[in-house]
Amino acid sequence: MSRTIFVNGAFVAEEDGKISVFDRGFLFADGIYEVTAVIDGRMLDNDLHIARLERSLGEISIPMPMAKERIVEIQTELVRRNNLREGVIYLQVTRGVADRDFGYAEAIEPSFIGFTQAKKIVDTASVRDGVAVDVADDPRWARRDIKTVMLLGQVLAKKHAKARGFHEAWFVEDGHVTEGASSTAYIVSKEGVIVTRQNSHAVLPGCTRRALQAVAEEQGLTIEERRFTLDEAYDAREVFLTSASSLVTPIIRVAQRSIGDGKPGPITRRLQAAYLELARTQTAPIL
């Protein structure tokens, strides 16, 4: 069956969804996106995602396409119309349509699209058994805190990693891990402290990361926000990643180095269970 998507003010069948060839998102990657996970018909951490959408748009001077409450209504309707029990909702806002020019008029009306993707994100092999991550030099621009649709560096890194048998790629800069191509990176020290890089222009402020901080505090676990090196990761007790579409996923190998005993560790397992419990109780199901 065809999905229902949202394109510039209307719900339409996916085959009828159209945008202009002069959309600046297409011509310049001049736009912002967000992805919200759906589990059991519930949107996870959606208030954080909508807040980050608004912040990212503000950083590149694109106005919100509509009130936040209306965006949530559209997300909810997409879940209902597509009977989405598990998967993600994708939103994208671009600066809008204009003849190709690096400069742009201030009065351009933003383009706004949304669609759902049904996919298994809870009980996957990656979440159960852990994954391996490749390592690559960070090729991206300096404002990685803005969730722009300009993702060529990530696309190429993930393509290369997959060809080499890895699930994800970690970017490294100045000898330190910045983040995954589409995830936040964590290590657990020998002392049981969870370490992840502090928010800055160098990394995307993860919504799942922020939610996990509250979960860790409830579990009596300590999170230290600082840079860490690959050598620290190789020597860590546990390593894991988070993202909206992979939740909390154990990492059992970084490059060619196995982590610990090569199996998901107990702290990662505690965080997985606690985050999933929170996700299933924090909001009412849509369906």
N, C-alpha and C positions, 0 to 999 in steps of 0.2 A: 504494500500500500504506500502511496505517496505521503510524505510528511507535509504537515502544514508549517510554513515558516512565516516570519514577519519581515516585511520590506517597506520601509518608509511610509508607515501609517496604515498598512493593510496586512491582514492574514491571507496568504495565498498558498496554493499548492506549490511544492518546491520547483516543479518544472515551469511554473509561471513566474518565478521570482527573477527580476531583472534589475540591474544597475547600469548606469551610464558608463560608456568607455571613457568619459571625461571625469569620472569620480576620482578625486585626489588620493583616495586610498589605493586605487588601482594604479595610478600614474606615479605616485610619490611615496607610497606606504605612509601616507599622512593620516594616521588614524590610530585608534586605541581599541583593545578588545578585552573581554573578561570571560571567564569560564566558571560556572557554578555547577558543582556536583549535585546529583539527585540520587537519593537512596530511599527505597520504600516509598516513593512518591513525595519525598521531603527534599527541599532545597537546603543544602548545607552551607553555613556561614555566609548566607547571601547578603546580609547587611554589610559585612566586611567587603565583599566583592563590589557591591554598588558604591560604597564609600571610596574604594580604590579606583573604580571607574571614574568617579567625579574628580578625584585628585589628579589622575593621569591626564584627563582632558584639560583640566585647569593648567597643568604644567606646559601644555603646548597650545594654550589659548583657543581650544574648541569648546563652545558652550555645551552644556548638557542638552540632549535632543528633546527632553521633556522632563517633567517632575520625576523624582526618584520613585514615588509611589506608583506612578503610571508604568514605569519600567518594570516594577515588580508585578503589577497586574498583567503585563504582557508575558513575562516569564511564566507566571501561573497559568495563563491561558494556553501557552505553548505546551506545558506539561499535560494539561487536560486534553487538548485536542489531539496530542500524539500518544496519549495513554502511557506516558513515560514513567516507569517504575524505577529504573536504574539507568544512569547515564549522566549526560552533562547538558547544560544549556549554554550556548555560545552567543555572546553579544558583540557587536562591532559598531563603532561610531567613527565616521571619517569626517574630514573638514567639509566635504560636500562636492558639488559638481561645478566645474568652471573650465574654460579653455586652458590648455596646458601652459603654465607659467609658474616659475618658482615663487613669485610674489602672488598674493591673493587678496581679494577684497574682504573687508571685515564682516560684510553682511551675508556671506555665504551661509546657506542653511545646511546644517549637518545631515549626513545620511546615516540611517540607523537600521541595522538588520539584526535578526535573532533567529536561531534555530536550535533544535534538539538533536542529540546523537544518543541512541540507545547503545549502551555498552556495559559489560560487567566490570565493576570496579571494586567490589567488596571481596569476594572469595575467588581471587585470581591466583594463578600459579606464582606470579611475582610477589603478591602479598603473603602467600603461604610459605614459599620456599626461599625468597630473597632473590636479588638480581646482582649482576656484575656491571660496573661502570667503567667506561673508558676515561682517559685523561687527554685534554687538548688545551693548547694555548687559547686564551680568551681573545676572540677577534672582534668583539662588539664595540659599539660606541660608548661614550662616557656616561650616558644617562640611562643606565639599566633599571633604575627605579621606576621608569615610565613604561607602562605595559603597551608598547607600541606594536603595531602589526608588522614592523620591520624585523623579520625573523630569519633572514638568510643565513646568518652565522649559526643559529641554532639548527636550522634545517640541514646544513652541510655537516655539522658536527654529529648530529644524530644519524644521518645517513651513513657516515663513515664508521661510527660506532657499531651500528647494526651490521654492517658488512663484516666487521671483525668479531661478531658474536657477542656484543655488549647490548645491554638494555638501555643505557643512558650514557651521557658524556658529562664529566665534570670539567668546568673551565678553570684554568689556573693562570694567575697573573702575579708577577713579582714573587714567585715561589709560594703563593698562598692560593687556596681554593676560593673562588668567588661563589659559584653556585652551579647547579646542574643546568643543562640546556633547557630543561622545562621543569625544574624542581629545585627545592631548597636542600642544601647539604648539611648533614649533622655527623658528629662523631661522639662516642661515649668514651671518656677517659678511663684509665685504669682505676681511678677513684670513684667512678660511677657518675661523673659530672657530664651532662649533655652540653656539647659545645657547638654553636652555630654562629655564622658571621653576623655582626651587627648590621642593622639597616643603614644604608647610605646610598649615594648615587651609584655605587658599584654593584648593587644587587637589587632584585625586585623584592619589595616588602610582601612576603607571602601571607595570604589569608589563612591557609591551613597552618602555617608556622605560628601565626598569632593565636589561633585557637588552641594549638598544641601547647603553647606556653601556659595557658590556664589549666589545661589537663595535667601537665607536668607538676604544676604547683599543688594541685589537688592530690596528686600521687606522692607528694613529698620529695619530688626530684628537683635537682638544681640545674638550671640552664645558665651557662656562661656565654655571653655574647662577645665574641672576638674572632679574629682571623685564625685560621689553622693551616698548617702545611700538609703536603702529601705524606711526609714522613710521620707526622702525628696520626694521620688517617691509617697508614699501614700498621702502626703500632697500637691502634685503638682497641678497646674491648669490644665495641660494637660500632657499626656505621649504618645510617639509614637516610632516607629521603622523604620529603613530603611534597604533595601537590594536590590540587583540587581533584584531579582525575585518578590519582594513585594513592590517595590518603597517606597512610604511614607504611612505607615499603622498606623491608630490610635490605641492606647491601651486604653481600657475603664475599665480594671480591672487588678490589679497586685496581685497575690495570691488570697486572699479572700476580698481584699479591692477595692471598686469601686473608680474610679478616677473622681473627679469633680461631675458632674451630671450623670455620666455613659454614656455619649454620646461623640462622637468626637468633639473636640474643634475648635474654629475659627482660631487659629494660625496654627494648623495642616492642616485644610482645605485650608488655604492660601498657605501653602507650597506644598500640594498635587497638587493644580491647577497650581502653578507657575512652579514646577518641570516638570509636564506633558507637559506644553506648551513648555518649553525648550527642552525636549526630542523630541518633534515632529518637532522642527525647527533646531536643532543643526547639523543634518546630512541629506543628501539626502537619499530617500528610495532606497533600493537595487532592490526591485521588481517593 
